[in-house]
């Protein structure tokens, strides 16, 4: 045992952190938020969406003319009306697969008509986990969209929809697994840094503000000078 007192603060090799810079009032990362909502009607319930686009058949009299919304040529004779335009029956087709839309539902996107299947293939949102089309409830967060059932903790697979979660390196974690893997632990009490708690970094560790006290007399040391001995903080009196 060495009874010789440690050198004063000015002669220490490891300079104690200044009060202003050693205190870190930033809380640990809070649980991320998410939007849990049904996808657009076109993807969630195409049958209902398709029904709003009405089409009717008609016949242009010989003394009148109209322009086809597909080929942009004049129409004479039978035509189809949809979306405020008239179409030759043979031109009223899906803009992708070319199938007739006269007897099926359709959707419009970027001034083009699509059958239900092609619209889903090209425009409906797909889950970033299973890559399947999302119908019904979904979760959107971090520029990604998921089926509610696919949005799970990457470690324990617990469902995360409607719950708090954390993101680390693009991976999603429940609160318990995130804290077990990544949360700071206090060098004094070994407790985790909870959201909203003030903490500081010193002596190669992390400390609750109220735990950073002199090892001998327990006087608070955050915001002031302290001395180090065997990795523990001491006030000037007990250094």
SETOR-340622 format. One line per field, with one value per residue: x, y, z of N, C-alpha, C in turn; chain; residue number from 1. Coordinates in Angstrom, 3 decimals. Layout:
<recs>
n.xx: [X  ...];
n.yy: [Y  ...];
n.zz: [Z  ...];
ca.xx: [X  ...];
ca.yy: [Y  ...];
ca.zz: [Z  ...];
c.xx: [X  ...];
c.yy: [Y  ...];
c.zz: [Z  ...];
chaine: [A  ...];
num: [NUM  ...];
</recs>
This chain:
<recs>
n.xx: [0.852  0.504  1.114  1.578  0.363  -1.515  -0.286  -0.891  -3.663  -2.657  -0.267  -0.883  -0.757  -2.921  -5.151  -7.879  -11.253  -12.632  -15.181  -17.305  -17.011  -16.955  -19.412  -22.258  -25.242  -26.881  -29.384  -29.511  -30.122  -33.418  -36.362  -37.299  -39.779  -42.759  -44.895  -47.934  -50.133  -52.813  -51.971  -52.096  -55.342  -55.361  -53.557  -54.352  -57.030  -57.883  -60.105  -62.147  -61.138  -60.982  -63.584  -64.432  -63.771  -65.563  -66.842  -68.283  -70.105  -70.605  -71.890  -70.672  -72.296  -72.564  -72.270  -70.757  -67.671  -64.969  -61.959  -59.710  -58.517  -56.369  -55.040  -55.228  -56.536  -59.356  -62.609  -65.080  -68.125  -68.452  -67.484  -65.637  -66.176  -64.263  -62.812  -63.354  -62.698  -62.812  -62.532  -61.319  -62.668  -60.797  -58.486  -58.715  -57.024  -54.759  -51.853  -49.544  -49.626  -51.348  -53.869  -57.431  -59.489  -62.159  -63.955  -63.107  -61.731  -59.761  -56.860  -55.498  -52.360  -49.917  -51.092  -51.617  -53.331  -53.949  -54.343  -55.628  -53.733  -51.259  -51.036  -50.680  -48.266  -46.477  -46.845  -47.934  -47.167  -44.480  -43.456  -40.519  -39.254  -40.375  -40.898  -43.344  -46.542  -48.163  -51.089  -53.581  -52.905  -49.887  -46.440  -44.477  -41.282  -38.075  -37.677  -38.642  -41.040  -43.272  -45.077  -47.200  -46.885  -44.380  -42.593  -40.243  -38.171  -34.749  -33.258  -34.656  -36.989  -39.441  -42.629  -42.780  -44.580  -46.532  -45.110  -42.359  -39.082  -35.631  -33.039  -30.135  -27.332  -28.992  -30.606  -33.406  -34.420  -35.944  -36.738  -35.611  -33.597  -31.994  -30.987  -29.589  -27.553  -26.410  -26.781  -25.414  -23.733  -23.611  -20.555  -20.378  -22.764  -23.525  -25.910  -28.226  -28.204  -30.943  -33.512  -33.581  -32.091  -29.415  -26.002  -22.454  -19.174  -16.195  -12.936  -12.599  -15.122  -18.744  -21.060  -23.807  -25.024  -25.563  -24.138  -21.498  -19.316  -17.116  -15.073  -14.544  -15.818  -18.202  -18.939  -20.458  -19.049  -19.460  -19.195  -17.073  -13.585  -11.700  -9.903  -8.016  -7.677  -6.631  -8.579  -10.880  -12.919  -11.904  -12.253  -10.463  -9.660  -9.485  -7.754];
n.yy: [-1.199  2.161  4.954  7.460  10.609  11.381  13.340  16.873  18.441  20.004  18.785  16.316  13.706  12.941  15.140  16.489  16.456  19.523  21.404  22.353  20.934  18.285  17.591  16.121  16.745  15.607  13.268  9.617  7.938  8.394  6.359  5.516  6.898  5.933  5.675  4.291  3.234  2.692  1.790  3.753  4.023  2.734  0.634  -0.618  -1.338  -2.159  -2.908  -1.268  1.202  1.032  1.044  3.639  4.800  5.355  4.032  4.393  3.324  4.484  6.089  7.894  10.259  10.597  13.228  14.423  14.647  13.242  13.032  10.391  9.241  7.584  7.046  9.550  10.204  11.048  10.061  8.012  6.571  3.762  4.273  4.583  6.080  7.539  8.932  11.511  11.518  10.315  7.154  4.998  1.754  -0.333  0.882  1.374  0.306  -1.439  0.333  -1.075  -4.045  -4.227  -5.374  -5.359  -2.871  -2.671  -4.368  -4.514  -3.317  -0.300  1.823  5.139  6.556  8.949  9.967  7.656  4.570  1.675  -1.818  -3.690  -5.613  -4.823  -2.264  -2.743  -4.172  -2.214  0.158  -0.151  -0.155  -2.048  -4.405  -3.866  -5.978  -8.630  -8.180  -8.297  -7.151  -4.583  -4.817  -3.490  -2.766  -0.950  -0.123  2.721  3.968  5.525  5.905  3.541  0.914  -1.370  -4.494  -4.712  -7.051  -7.849  -6.086  -6.216  -6.781  -7.161  -8.876  -10.392  -10.864  -9.835  -8.350  -4.974  -3.057  -0.317  0.072  1.441  1.791  1.261  2.334  1.056  1.186  0.833  -1.270  -2.600  -2.484  -3.774  -2.072  -3.357  -5.113  -3.290  -1.689  -3.610  -4.201  -1.781  0.475  2.953  2.247  3.181  4.002  3.997  3.034  1.071  1.073  1.554  4.254  6.147  7.445  10.927  11.367  13.141  12.917  12.198  12.064  10.711  9.773  7.591  6.467  6.336  8.270  8.660  11.874  12.368  10.341  10.858  11.457  12.297  9.625  9.179  11.152  11.695  14.113  16.063  16.068  16.799  19.298  20.554  20.648  17.621  14.781  11.941  8.564  5.370  5.029  6.105  8.865  11.720  14.301  17.409  17.488  14.811  13.650];
n.zz: [0.000  -0.847  0.858  0.172  -0.742  -3.769  -6.562  -6.960  -8.766  -10.860  -11.535  -12.522  -14.942  -16.492  -17.427  -15.677  -16.916  -18.097  -16.423  -18.036  -20.423  -19.634  -18.700  -19.948  -21.012  -22.775  -23.374  -23.511  -26.689  -27.732  -27.971  -31.247  -33.437  -35.200  -38.074  -38.177  -40.321  -42.680  -46.085  -49.187  -50.730  -53.180  -52.955  -50.610  -50.860  -53.633  -55.052  -54.106  -54.868  -57.627  -58.377  -58.432  -60.776  -63.427  -66.450  -69.618  -72.489  -75.833  -78.825  -81.499  -83.371  -86.951  -87.768  -85.835  -83.954  -82.045  -80.051  -79.628  -76.525  -76.490  -79.060  -80.096  -82.378  -84.488  -83.447  -84.743  -84.589  -82.384  -78.983  -75.878  -72.765  -70.242  -67.342  -68.183  -70.848  -74.262  -75.920  -78.510  -78.577  -78.921  -78.131  -75.508  -73.229  -70.963  -70.044  -69.705  -69.931  -72.056  -72.104  -72.538  -71.002  -70.837  -69.568  -66.957  -63.827  -63.412  -63.030  -62.910  -63.581  -63.780  -66.114  -67.520  -68.155  -66.152  -65.642  -62.818  -61.858  -63.040  -62.018  -59.301  -59.412  -60.313  -58.817  -56.225  -52.734  -51.353  -48.901  -47.023  -45.867  -46.500  -49.153  -50.391  -51.673  -49.873  -48.150  -46.264  -42.788  -42.125  -41.384  -41.347  -41.368  -41.044  -43.796  -44.854  -45.439  -43.940  -43.566  -40.771  -39.337  -40.102  -39.078  -36.843  -33.921  -34.549  -33.092  -31.037  -32.334  -31.540  -32.137  -33.277  -33.999  -33.080  -30.771  -28.830  -30.222  -31.180  -33.430  -34.834  -36.776  -39.011  -38.257  -36.476  -33.109  -30.124  -27.032  -24.787  -25.828  -27.164  -25.094  -23.671  -25.429  -26.360  -24.689  -22.460  -19.376  -15.991  -14.461  -11.747  -10.351  -12.030  -13.296  -16.032  -18.418  -18.461  -20.624  -20.788  -18.498  -16.948  -17.763  -17.724  -19.190  -18.080  -16.889  -18.609  -18.659  -18.222  -16.410  -14.179  -13.427  -10.724  -9.588  -9.869  -7.736  -4.996  -4.046  -1.371  0.417  -0.819  -1.935  -4.474  -7.748  -10.342  -12.753  -11.552  -10.438  -10.221  -8.884  -9.909  -8.915  -9.220  -11.134  -9.996  -8.910  -6.948  -4.509  -3.929  -1.276  -0.447  -2.197];
ca.xx: [0.000  1.271  0.432  1.946  -0.801  -1.289  0.085  -1.985  -4.295  -1.840  0.868  -1.350  -0.563  -4.223  -5.827  -9.312  -12.055  -13.215  -16.568  -18.244  -16.907  -17.131  -20.830  -23.001  -26.647  -27.665  -29.840  -29.303  -31.061  -34.789  -36.982  -37.738  -41.213  -43.134  -46.235  -48.645  -51.354  -53.028  -51.403  -53.083  -56.471  -55.065  -52.887  -55.048  -58.294  -57.978  -61.466  -62.915  -60.594  -61.278  -64.997  -64.744  -63.533  -66.666  -66.670  -69.535  -69.967  -71.483  -71.717  -70.548  -73.051  -71.728  -72.018  -69.951  -66.382  -64.268  -60.584  -59.409  -57.508  -55.232  -54.282  -55.395  -57.189  -60.787  -63.452  -66.377  -68.721  -68.469  -66.395  -65.731  -65.909  -63.693  -61.949  -63.637  -62.184  -63.382  -61.515  -61.681  -62.708  -59.562  -57.386  -58.956  -56.275  -53.731  -50.637  -48.404  -49.803  -52.134  -55.184  -58.569  -60.015  -63.597  -64.722  -62.374  -61.384  -58.501  -56.344  -54.733  -51.108  -49.114  -51.886  -51.707  -54.273  -53.368  -55.226  -55.353  -52.499  -50.086  -50.923  -50.082  -46.872  -45.619  -47.027  -48.315  -46.029  -44.082  -42.794  -39.060  -38.757  -40.776  -40.973  -44.680  -47.397  -48.790  -52.534  -53.982  -52.077  -48.459  -45.595  -43.515  -40.273  -36.716  -37.796  -38.998  -42.416  -43.342  -46.273  -47.116  -46.404  -42.971  -41.765  -39.873  -36.820  -33.847  -32.585  -35.587  -38.134  -40.677  -43.268  -42.513  -45.655  -47.229  -44.252  -41.120  -37.973  -34.395  -32.364  -28.675  -26.762  -30.061  -31.333  -34.424  -34.325  -36.853  -36.070  -34.820  -32.388  -31.117  -30.290  -28.647  -26.427  -25.792  -26.958  -24.325  -23.953  -22.893  -19.346  -20.498  -23.845  -23.726  -27.252  -28.282  -28.579  -32.303  -33.834  -33.855  -31.159  -28.166  -24.850  -21.199  -18.082  -14.968  -12.138  -12.871  -16.404  -19.948  -21.542  -24.948  -24.540  -25.632  -23.212  -20.111  -19.008  -15.857  -15.140  -14.437  -16.788  -19.425  -19.282  -20.649  -17.885  -19.816  -19.120  -15.919  -12.341  -11.616  -8.637  -8.204  -6.809  -7.078  -9.799  -12.012  -12.820  -11.734  -12.168  -9.114  -9.352  -9.181  -6.908];
ca.yy: [0.000  3.388  5.984  8.786  11.205  11.622  14.720  17.838  18.410  20.645  17.954  15.037  13.484  12.956  16.355  16.244  17.162  20.782  21.236  22.583  19.917  16.938  17.352  15.876  16.687  14.958  11.949  8.535  8.019  8.044  5.387  6.120  6.887  5.358  5.928  3.062  3.635  1.888  2.360  4.434  3.167  1.921  -0.588  -1.267  -1.913  -1.782  -3.111  -0.067  2.313  0.863  1.275  5.059  5.201  4.854  4.085  4.162  3.135  5.362  6.082  9.251  10.430  10.870  14.665  14.892  13.966  13.330  12.570  9.241  9.503  6.689  7.311  10.977  10.363  11.288  8.894  7.965  5.292  3.348  4.776  4.381  7.302  7.329  10.030  12.718  11.388  9.261  6.239  3.865  0.557  -1.114  1.634  1.495  -0.860  -1.203  0.901  -1.974  -5.369  -4.116  -6.021  -4.447  -2.429  -2.435  -5.198  -4.664  -2.080  0.281  2.971  6.090  7.016  9.722  10.069  6.355  3.646  0.381  -2.795  -3.854  -6.363  -4.023  -1.145  -3.267  -4.529  -1.051  1.321  -0.447  -0.268  -3.402  -4.510  -3.912  -7.238  -9.794  -7.727  -8.522  -5.967  -4.296  -4.607  -3.365  -1.941  -0.935  0.728  3.483  4.639  5.536  5.775  2.174  0.550  -2.784  -5.070  -4.632  -8.336  -8.034  -5.097  -6.911  -6.628  -8.034  -9.816  -11.330  -10.976  -9.333  -7.339  -3.613  -2.146  0.288  0.140  2.181  0.990  1.983  1.962  1.064  0.697  0.433  -2.405  -2.198  -3.224  -3.422  -1.289  -4.227  -5.593  -2.155  -1.293  -4.661  -4.220  -0.498  1.573  3.206  1.902  4.076  3.413  3.943  2.153  0.048  1.199  2.078  5.646  6.216  8.603  12.125  11.525  13.842  12.045  12.792  11.169  11.026  8.622  6.493  5.841  7.158  8.396  9.502  13.108  12.277  9.299  11.309  12.091  11.877  8.251  9.164  11.958  11.747  15.450  16.062  16.548  17.251  20.747  21.114  19.903  16.385  14.069  10.531  7.599  4.018  5.106  6.612  10.313  12.203  15.733  17.876  17.168  13.411  13.138];
ca.zz: [0.000  -0.984  1.643  -0.337  -1.425  -5.194  -6.892  -7.117  -10.087  -11.884  -11.933  -13.014  -16.369  -17.158  -16.992  -15.468  -17.906  -17.630  -16.004  -19.121  -21.464  -19.117  -18.471  -21.169  -20.624  -23.818  -22.908  -24.458  -27.805  -27.392  -28.868  -32.486  -33.643  -36.477  -38.529  -38.448  -40.995  -43.876  -47.287  -50.004  -51.075  -54.354  -52.548  -49.513  -51.296  -55.033  -55.533  -53.807  -55.642  -59.039  -58.626  -58.576  -62.156  -64.221  -67.904  -70.333  -73.939  -76.591  -80.279  -82.016  -84.619  -88.132  -87.918  -84.721  -83.851  -80.776  -80.191  -78.766  -75.498  -76.681  -80.303  -80.394  -83.674  -84.381  -83.227  -85.401  -84.247  -80.977  -78.159  -74.438  -72.008  -68.911  -66.870  -68.941  -72.212  -75.095  -76.414  -79.343  -77.725  -79.048  -77.529  -74.068  -72.758  -69.961  -70.618  -69.528  -70.538  -73.279  -71.997  -72.591  -69.717  -70.987  -68.642  -65.701  -63.168  -63.858  -62.295  -63.703  -62.968  -64.742  -67.356  -68.192  -67.549  -65.818  -65.029  -61.388  -61.637  -63.406  -61.095  -58.074  -59.684  -60.545  -57.951  -54.847  -51.815  -50.989  -47.610  -47.144  -45.322  -47.309  -50.541  -50.929  -51.682  -48.579  -48.138  -44.875  -41.919  -42.397  -40.551  -42.138  -40.552  -41.596  -45.252  -45.189  -45.145  -43.568  -42.971  -39.309  -38.826  -40.486  -38.396  -35.613  -33.386  -35.303  -32.183  -30.392  -33.266  -30.957  -32.980  -32.821  -34.403  -31.957  -29.596  -28.995  -30.711  -31.475  -34.675  -34.742  -38.042  -39.911  -37.719  -35.506  -31.847  -29.043  -25.990  -23.914  -26.505  -27.459  -23.871  -23.317  -26.371  -26.697  -23.733  -21.519  -17.983  -15.085  -13.886  -10.288  -9.888  -13.066  -13.861  -17.393  -18.589  -18.949  -21.440  -20.014  -17.384  -17.212  -17.549  -18.156  -19.516  -17.351  -16.460  -19.551  -18.360  -18.236  -15.033  -13.854  -12.810  -9.261  -9.134  -10.008  -6.451  -4.395  -3.555  0.086  1.153  -1.615  -2.381  -5.927  -8.495  -11.690  -12.892  -10.870  -10.576  -9.445  -9.015  -10.233  -8.259  -9.556  -11.948  -9.245  -8.702  -5.572  -4.361  -3.613  0.127  -0.253  -3.277];
c.xx: [0.883  0.524  0.739  0.761  -0.493  -0.922  -1.130  -2.487  -3.401  -0.707  0.441  -1.118  -1.874  -5.022  -7.308  -10.132  -12.641  -14.678  -17.513  -18.215  -17.156  -18.594  -21.534  -24.452  -27.509  -28.091  -29.502  -30.357  -32.444  -35.325  -37.499  -39.249  -41.523  -44.544  -46.878  -49.986  -51.564  -52.427  -52.472  -54.162  -56.162  -54.400  -53.674  -56.319  -58.544  -59.400  -62.311  -62.440  -61.018  -62.723  -65.314  -64.506  -64.602  -66.346  -68.006  -69.236  -70.947  -71.203  -71.708  -71.342  -72.136  -71.386  -71.223  -68.624  -65.801  -62.881  -60.322  -58.305  -56.295  -54.397  -54.345  -55.918  -58.691  -61.541  -64.729  -66.953  -68.634  -67.261  -66.655  -65.395  -65.385  -62.785  -62.126  -63.112  -62.950  -62.250  -62.119  -61.718  -61.407  -58.343  -57.568  -58.359  -55.279  -52.453  -49.416  -48.581  -50.629  -53.490  -56.291  -59.061  -61.536  -64.413  -63.995  -62.137  -60.041  -58.119  -55.569  -53.498  -50.275  -49.777  -51.908  -52.672  -53.602  -54.458  -54.795  -54.017  -51.267  -49.913  -50.264  -48.599  -45.968  -45.696  -47.390  -47.067  -45.767  -43.301  -41.291  -38.452  -39.078  -40.923  -42.335  -45.506  -48.081  -50.276  -52.967  -53.015  -50.597  -47.753  -44.587  -42.564  -38.927  -36.726  -38.045  -40.442  -42.489  -44.785  -46.122  -46.541  -44.934  -42.036  -41.432  -38.446  -35.904  -33.157  -33.548  -36.836  -39.454  -41.299  -43.071  -43.620  -46.401  -46.407  -43.040  -40.016  -36.767  -33.808  -30.863  -28.125  -27.839  -30.885  -32.277  -34.363  -35.456  -36.044  -35.140  -33.522  -31.435  -30.314  -29.255  -27.396  -25.674  -25.865  -25.746  -24.725  -23.067  -21.703  -19.413  -21.532  -24.138  -25.145  -27.203  -28.682  -29.978  -32.505  -34.194  -32.913  -29.913  -26.999  -23.598  -20.190  -16.837  -14.263  -12.453  -14.178  -17.545  -20.544  -22.870  -24.397  -24.527  -24.700  -21.752  -19.747  -17.646  -16.019  -15.138  -15.605  -18.116  -19.850  -19.431  -19.459  -18.248  -19.803  -17.944  -14.677  -12.395  -10.259  -8.929  -7.199  -7.399  -8.421  -11.012  -11.834  -12.708  -11.784  -10.746  -8.706  -8.881  -8.314  -5.566];
c.yy: [1.242  4.493  7.381  9.380  11.448  13.067  15.590  17.809  18.975  19.767  16.599  14.911  13.497  14.113  16.091  17.024  18.433  20.581  21.346  21.457  18.518  16.603  17.181  15.707  16.046  13.580  10.879  8.589  7.580  7.027  6.109  6.045  6.298  5.775  4.603  3.420  2.772  2.558  3.049  3.466  2.255  0.617  -1.343  -1.953  -1.496  -1.931  -1.874  1.102  2.225  1.234  2.746  5.558  4.570  4.993  3.754  4.004  4.063  5.245  7.523  9.352  10.844  12.338  15.255  14.134  14.171  12.751  11.462  9.595  8.610  7.033  8.762  11.236  10.570  9.981  9.059  6.586  5.035  3.905  4.407  5.702  6.936  8.498  11.290  12.682  10.304  8.430  5.308  2.628  -0.244  -0.408  1.839  0.263  -0.449  -0.707  0.032  -3.291  -5.335  -4.785  -4.976  -4.131  -2.265  -3.200  -5.427  -3.297  -1.566  1.432  3.858  6.521  7.699  9.748  8.775  5.464  2.301  -0.542  -2.992  -4.535  -5.513  -2.835  -1.590  -3.547  -3.305  0.012  1.008  -0.599  -1.727  -3.362  -4.637  -5.160  -8.395  -9.474  -7.974  -7.239  -5.812  -4.031  -4.573  -2.501  -2.063  -0.031  1.413  4.210  4.539  5.274  4.340  1.914  -0.955  -3.201  -4.952  -5.920  -8.579  -7.099  -5.615  -6.549  -7.625  -9.055  -10.849  -11.591  -10.544  -8.293  -5.936  -2.633  -1.641  0.408  1.018  1.250  1.879  1.466  2.074  0.409  0.142  -0.750  -1.919  -3.115  -2.813  -2.717  -2.167  -4.679  -4.454  -1.771  -2.335  -4.621  -2.889  0.579  1.699  2.741  2.762  3.346  3.315  2.908  1.016  0.058  1.814  3.543  5.691  7.490  9.771  12.354  12.292  12.904  12.730  11.691  11.626  9.728  7.379  5.771  6.827  7.118  9.141  10.754  12.985  11.195  9.750  12.151  11.603  10.485  8.194  9.890  12.159  13.162  15.422  16.691  17.039  18.773  21.373  20.275  18.632  15.743  12.590  9.670  6.208  4.020  5.611  8.107  10.675  13.731  16.113  17.477  15.735  12.814  12.669];
c.zz: [0.000  -0.268  1.175  -1.085  -2.887  -5.452  -7.060  -8.540  -11.162  -12.357  -12.449  -14.501  -17.124  -16.611  -16.812  -16.475  -17.338  -17.339  -17.183  -20.124  -20.951  -18.914  -19.788  -20.795  -21.677  -23.365  -23.918  -25.544  -27.381  -28.380  -30.093  -32.586  -35.007  -36.813  -38.856  -39.041  -42.216  -45.085  -48.100  -50.447  -52.243  -53.979  -51.498  -49.970  -52.734  -55.548  -55.301  -54.646  -57.094  -59.347  -58.856  -60.000  -63.039  -65.704  -68.544  -71.808  -74.647  -78.085  -80.750  -83.316  -85.763  -88.272  -86.758  -84.687  -82.454  -80.986  -79.181  -77.773  -75.622  -77.889  -80.732  -81.810  -83.455  -84.221  -84.043  -85.138  -82.749  -80.225  -76.703  -73.765  -70.622  -68.578  -67.706  -70.362  -72.952  -75.703  -77.476  -78.435  -77.782  -78.441  -76.026  -73.390  -71.685  -70.621  -70.446  -70.272  -71.799  -73.237  -71.980  -71.184  -69.741  -69.945  -67.314  -65.076  -63.678  -62.948  -63.254  -62.928  -64.030  -66.117  -68.159  -67.423  -67.306  -65.291  -63.572  -61.147  -61.924  -62.466  -59.798  -58.275  -59.751  -59.441  -56.501  -53.973  -51.471  -49.670  -47.800  -46.525  -46.247  -48.784  -51.180  -50.831  -50.330  -48.789  -46.679  -44.094  -42.264  -41.412  -41.463  -41.204  -41.244  -43.097  -45.703  -44.792  -44.936  -43.331  -41.455  -38.723  -39.143  -39.724  -37.005  -35.175  -34.088  -34.412  -31.601  -31.220  -32.645  -31.886  -32.404  -33.182  -33.182  -30.697  -29.884  -29.464  -30.964  -32.786  -34.462  -36.002  -38.965  -39.439  -36.616  -34.280  -30.906  -27.957  -25.153  -24.575  -26.827  -26.220  -23.464  -24.191  -26.448  -25.629  -22.812  -20.124  -17.101  -14.461  -12.370  -9.851  -10.843  -13.632  -15.242  -17.393  -19.213  -19.764  -20.539  -18.848  -17.828  -16.893  -18.069  -18.457  -18.769  -16.989  -17.289  -19.246  -18.483  -16.838  -15.016  -13.176  -11.285  -8.704  -9.191  -8.786  -5.962  -3.777  -2.027  0.766  0.419  -2.003  -3.913  -6.642  -9.899  -11.728  -12.179  -11.092  -9.739  -9.710  -9.231  -9.482  -8.515  -10.284  -11.229  -8.985  -7.216  -5.599  -3.967  -2.193  0.295  -1.358  -2.740];
chaine: [A  A  A  A  A  A  A  A  A  A  A  A  A  A  A  A  A  A  A  A  A  A  A  A  A  A  A  A  A  A  A  A  A  A  A  A  A  A  A  A  A  A  A  A  A  A  A  A  A  A  A  A  A  A  A  A  A  A  A  A  A  A  A  A  A  A  A  A  A  A  A  A  A  A  A  A  A  A  A  A  A  A  A  A  A  A  A  A  A  A  A  A  A  A  A  A  A  A  A  A  A  A  A  A  A  A  A  A  A  A  A  A  A  A  A  A  A  A  A  A  A  A  A  A  A  A  A  A  A  A  A  A  A  A  A  A  A  A  A  A  A  A  A  A  A  A  A  A  A  A  A  A  A  A  A  A  A  A  A  A  A  A  A  A  A  A  A  A  A  A  A  A  A  A  A  A  A  A  A  A  A  A  A  A  A  A  A  A  A  A  A  A  A  A  A  A  A  A  A  A  A  A  A  A  A  A  A  A  A  A  A  A  A  A  A  A  A  A  A  A  A  A  A  A  A  A  A  A  A  A  A  A  A  A  A  A  A  A  A];
num: [1  2  3  4  5  6  7  8  9  10  11  12  13  14  15  16  17  18  19  20  21  22  23  24  25  26  27  28  29  30  31  32  33  34  35  36  37  38  39  40  41  42  43  44  45  46  47  48  49  50  51  52  53  54  55  56  57  58  59  60  61  62  63  64  65  66  67  68  69  70  71  72  73  74  75  76  77  78  79  80  81  82  83  84  85  86  87  88  89  90  91  92  93  94  95  96  97  98  99  100  101  102  103  104  105  106  107  108  109  110  111  112  113  114  115  116  117  118  119  120  121  122  123  124  125  126  127  128  129  130  131  132  133  134  135  136  137  138  139  140  141  142  143  144  145  146  147  148  149  150  151  152  153  154  155  156  157  158  159  160  161  162  163  164  165  166  167  168  169  170  171  172  173  174  175  176  177  178  179  180  181  182  183  184  185  186  187  188  189  190  191  192  193  194  195  196  197  198  199  200  201  202  203  204  205  206  207  208  209  210  211  212  213  214  215  216  217  218  219  220  221  222  223  224  225  226  227  228  229  230  231  232  233  234  235  236  237  238  239];
</recs>
